[in-house]
């Protein structure tokens, strides 16, 4: 699986990495390599299923909407 990431230098030094297709998935590192290593880990954690994600009340509906 491939994701496009935005790597930008931080004013304080180091780098910030953002994954536009995964809202809130952001990481940092002191070097480019560290920042990219950290964002790989962050993506893995972001995509990891959580038990709460699969538990819904009996009254829940699943819908699809178009924008």
C-alpha positions in Angstrom: 0.0 0.0 0.0 1.4 3.4 -0.9 0.5 6.8 0.5 1.6 10.3 -0.6 3.2 12.2 2.2 4.2 15.8 2.6 7.6 16.3 4.2 8.3 19.8 5.3 11.2 21.3 7.3 10.3 22.7 10.7 11.4 26.1 11.7 12.8 24.7 15.0 14.8 22.1 13.0 13.8 18.6 12.0 10.9 17.7 9.8 7.1 17.3 10.0 5.4 14.7 7.8 1.6 14.8 6.9 -0.4 12.1 5.1 -3.2 14.1 3.3 -5.3 11.0 2.7 -5.4 10.1 6.4 -6.7 13.1 8.4 -4.8 13.7 11.6 -1.9 11.3 10.6 1.1 13.5 11.3 4.6 12.7 12.6 8.0 14.4 13.1 11.6 13.5 13.1 15.0 15.2 13.6 16.2 14.0 10.1 14.4 13.1 6.9 15.0 9.5 7.5 13.7 9.6 11.1 10.6 11.5 10.0 9.9 9.0 7.3 10.4 6.1 9.6 8.1 7.7 12.2 5.3 8.3 9.6 5.5 4.7 8.5 4.8 3.7 12.1 2.1 6.3 12.4 0.3 5.1 9.3 0.4 1.5 10.6 -1.1 2.6 13.9 -3.7 4.7 12.1 -4.8 1.8 10.0 -4.7 -0.8 12.8 -8.2 -1.9 13.6 -9.5 -1.2 17.1 -12.1 -3.3 18.9 -14.3 -0.2 19.4 -14.4 0.3 15.6 -16.5 -2.8 15.2 -19.0 -2.4 18.1 -22.1 -0.5 17.2 -25.4 -0.3 18.9 -28.3 -2.5 17.6 -30.0 0.7 16.3 -27.1 1.8 14.1 -27.4 2.1 10.4 -24.7 1.9 7.8 -25.2 4.3 5.0 -23.2 5.5 1.9 -23.4 9.2 1.0 -22.0 11.1 -2.0 -20.4 14.5 -1.9 
